[in-house]
Amino acid sequence: MTDQTPDPETKRPTSLGIYDRPGRSGVTGIEIAATILSLIWLVVAVAFLVLPEQTQAGGLVVMLLAVFMPVAMIWVAALAMRASRIMREESARLQTAIDAIRQAYVTQQQRASSSYEPAVSKKLDEIATTAKTTQNALATFSSNRGDPAPVTQKLTPDGQTTLELGTPADEIAGPLPTDIFIRALNFPETAEDTEGFDALRRALKDRKTAQLVQASEDVLTLLSQEGIYMDDLRPDMARPEVWRQFAQGTRGRAVAALGGIRDRSCLALTAARMKQDPIFRDAVHHFLRRFDNMIVTFEPEASDAELTAMGDTRTARAFMLLGRVAGTFD
């Protein structure tokens, strides 16, 4: 038979800390002791100081001081002890409140972590899937470049197809549409972004665009190792005419508006990585060269709206950040 004796801890009332009702502030032992001592002293004073012979021997002022000064000292000491006791009680209540808050915080964090864990895991799976899909597309492009000269098809005047060896792939596909090019520079948003992946696959079939996309992916991956993500940046957007000046060869302060990244922490982390990591530094310079080549060919055919849209892509934001750190706009 199990013991049915209740746990003594359950009978103890729960302390509410600073919200607990304070103890009664009535007469305590300190006040009682002070009162008794005061009465004793007054009796002694009356017995020895107020007698006629003692009154004649001393003045009235000395008598009053001798009677009431000790009483005052007794009550000063009593009040000090009472204040000390109240401070100890308040300190105990405050400590109880702090312990309760700490316990509630820990409990809340545990519940939050357990409730949000599935959502976080799902988001991480989506990011991993997106990265894997992009990597596979880039790997497919790289492997195709290593194959022998491709077999191409051309139409004869009567509508029949003919095969020809050695025709570049970009000549077969024709020029990449501007909207597809801009969409590819921004990379897919999520694992379900089918338009983004379609644009990326089409861009990877263009040799020059694929080189820029690969260089952009390399620097974005290296920047993410420092906790720097292009979606977190809010750069000052440059006007289209500034992009045109840069494409036409202008450098320095005249195109300083392109370095619109103002986040000091991102700039400091990137500059430190540039100085310490030669691999990162080489990847940055390679990316900047590819971006320079791209903007030279893209600007003459692009409208102002297309230049603005290109400047808002993740690739362009990486160029703004890295170009400013590398001193392109100094």
SULZIHU-V261076 format. One record per backbone hydrogen bond with DSSP energy under -1.0 kcal/mol. CO is the residue of the C=O (numbers start at 1). NH is the residue of the N-H. Records with the same first field share a line. If there is no record, write none. Layout:
CO: NH  NH
This chain:
7: 10
16: 19
17: 20
28: 32
29: 33
30: 34
31: 35
32: 36
33: 37
34: 38
35: 39
36: 40
37: 41
38: 42
39: 43
40: 44
41: 45
42: 46
43: 47
44: 48
45: 49
51: 55
52: 56
53: 57
54: 58
59: 63
60: 64
61: 65
62: 66
63: 67
64: 68
65: 69
68: 72
69: 73
70: 74
71: 75
72: 76
73: 77
74: 78
75: 79
76: 80
77: 81
78: 82
79: 83
80: 84
81: 85
82: 86
83: 87
84: 88
85: 89
86: 90
87: 91
88: 92
89: 93
90: 94
91: 95
92: 96
93: 97
94: 98
95: 99
96: 100
97: 101
98: 102
99: 103
100: 104
101: 105
102: 106
103: 107
104: 108
105: 109
106: 110
107: 111
108: 112
109: 113
110: 114
111: 115
112: 116
116: 120
117: 121
118: 122
119: 123
120: 124
121: 125
122: 126
123: 127
124: 128
125: 129
126: 130
127: 131
128: 132
129: 133
130: 134
131: 135
132: 136
133: 137
134: 138
135: 139
136: 140
137: 141
138: 142
139: 143
140: 144
141: 145
142: 146
150: 166
152: 164
154: 162
156: 159
160: 156
162: 154
164: 152
168: 172
169: 173
170: 174
177: 181
178: 182
179: 183
180: 184
181: 185
185: 315
190: 193
192: 194
193: 197
194: 198
195: 199
196: 200
197: 201
198: 202
199: 203
200: 204
203: 206
206: 210
207: 211
208: 212
209: 213
210: 214
211: 215
212: 216
213: 217
214: 218
215: 219
216: 220
217: 221
218: 222
219: 223
220: 224
223: 226  228
224: 227
229: 232
239: 242  243
240: 244
241: 245
242: 246
243: 247
244: 248
245: 250
246: 249
252: 255
253: 256
255: 258
256: 259
258: 260
260: 236
263: 267
264: 268
265: 269
266: 270
267: 271
268: 272
269: 273
270: 274
271: 275
272: 276
273: 277
277: 281
278: 282
279: 283
280: 284
281: 285
282: 286
283: 287
284: 288
285: 289
286: 290
287: 291
288: 292
289: 293
290: 294
291: 295
292: 296
293: 297
294: 298
295: 299
303: 307
304: 308
305: 309
306: 310
307: 311
310: 313
313: 317
314: 318
315: 319
316: 320
317: 321
318: 322
319: 323
320: 324
321: 325
322: 326
323: 328
327: 330
328: 252
